[in-house]
């Protein structure tokens, strides 16, 4: 496993960070464009790990940067949603604190050459967060003509993400203490 090698999975991870300013700058005035940028960045989250495993291009840099890029994207979206008054600051803070806690534990584990893989609950949490963010961004756009309320759907998914966040955070912490 190499430390730093620019390959397609690494480029996808870095592209997620590069897309954040475009997301933040577009979402306020053009929510559909912001949602598309966020969706594209979110897709790179799924693709980079899949491609790295499939092609044998897993690097220490990728192992460290992938979750950091994920956190940057999600935290940016949560802050934007709070600023847009579409999400409670309390919910955003709980989600952000969990992200920092798990990332800190992951870095400590990696410093001891221990890799704690993501749990299934963490992956479901990410899916729920992405769905919630997209719904909350798109509410009030031309999607208002739909027979359902995107805000209500977004809030349901953010509560699911919150529950999964706490549960997977506890699971990750327990796995960390067992391995370290």
N, C-alpha and C positions, 0 to 999 in steps of 0.2 A: 504494500500500500504506500503510494507516494504521498509526499506532503503537499506539494503544490504543482499542479499540472493543469494548464488551461485546456479543458476538453469541453464537449457539448454540455454534459451535466453541470459543470462548474459555470459555464457561460450562462446557462439558464438560471442558476442560483443568483448570479450577479445581476442578471437582467431584472430580477424581481426587485432588487434594491434600486436600480436605475429607474424603474417604472413608478416608484413611489411619488416623486415630485410631479410627474405628469398626472397621476391620479389626483393628488391633492389640488393641483392648480386647475384641473378641469371639472371636478365634481360639483363645485358650488354653482357655477353658471351653466354647466352642461352635464347634468347628472347621468344621462345615457352614455356619454363619452367616458365619464368617470367610472361608471359601472363596467363598461367594456375594458378599460385599462385595468381595473381591479380584477375582473374575470380573467384576463390574459395573464396577469401576474400570478393569480391563484393557480391557473393551469400549469405554470412552470413549476409550482410546488410539487405537483403530482408527477410531472414528467422527469424532473432532474433525478430524483431518487430511483425511479423505475429504470431510466436509461443507464444510470451509474451501475446499478446491480446487474442489469442485463448485459452490459458491455464490459463488465469488470473494471470500470473506471472509478472505483471508490477511492477517494483521497481523504487524508486527515483534514485538509482544508475544507473539502465538501461536507464532511461530517460535522465540522464546527460551524461553517457558514450557512448551511441549509436551514437549521432551526433559527439562526439569528436573522436571516433574511425573512423567514416566515413571521417572526415576531415583529420586525420592523413594519412589514406590510399590515398585519392585523392591528398593531397598536396605532399606526397612522390612521387606519379606517375608523377605529373606535374613537379616537380623538376628534376626527372630522364629524362623526355622527353626534358626539356630545356637543360640539360647536354648532351643529345644525339643529340642535335641540330635538333630535330623534332618538336619543338614547340617554338613559340615566347615567350620570357620572359615577354613581356608586357601582353599578353593574360594570362599567368600563374599568374602574379601578380594581375591582376584584379579578376581572379577566387579565388585566395587565400585570398585577402582582403575581398571579399564578404563572404567567409566561416568564417573568423574571426569575421566579423561584426555580422552575423546572430548568430553565437555561443555565442558571448558576450551578445547580446540581449536576447538569450534564457536563459543564466545563470542568468541575472538580473531578468527576468520574473520569473524563478523558485525560486529565492531567495524571491520573493513576493508571492510564492505559486500559480503562474499563469503559466499554460501550454498552449503555443501557438502551436497548431498542425502544422505539415508540410503541406504546400499547395501543390496542385496537380502539379503546375509549378516546385516546388522544386524537386518533384519525377521524373518528365520528365527530368529536368536538370541533375539529377544524372544518369539516364539512358543514356542520350546523352554523359555525361562525360565518363562513363564506356565504351561505344561503341568507342568513340574517342580514349581513352587511349589504348584499345586493338588493334585497327587498326594501331595506330602510333607505338606501340611496335612491331607488327608483320610485318610491312612493311620491305622489304628487306630480309625476311626469305623465306622459300620455298613457301610461299604464293604468291611470285612474278609471279608464273605461272598462277595465276587466270586471267580471262579476264578483270579484273578491278583493279584499283590502290588503294591499301589500304591507302596510304598517302592521296590521294584526299578525300576519304570517311572519314578518320579521321579528316581532316581539316574541312570538312563540318559539321561533328558532333561537333567539338570543337566550331565552330562559333554558332551553335544552342545552345550548352551548355552555351556559353557566353551570348547570348541574354536572354535565360531563367534564367540564373544566376542573371543578372541585374534586370529583371522583378520580379522574385520571391523574390529577396533581398529587393526591394522596397515594395512589398506586405507584406513581413514579418515585415519590419520596420513600416509600417503603422498599421498593426495589433498590433504590440507591443505598439505603442503610444496610440492606442485606448483602449487597455486593462490596461495599466499601468497609 
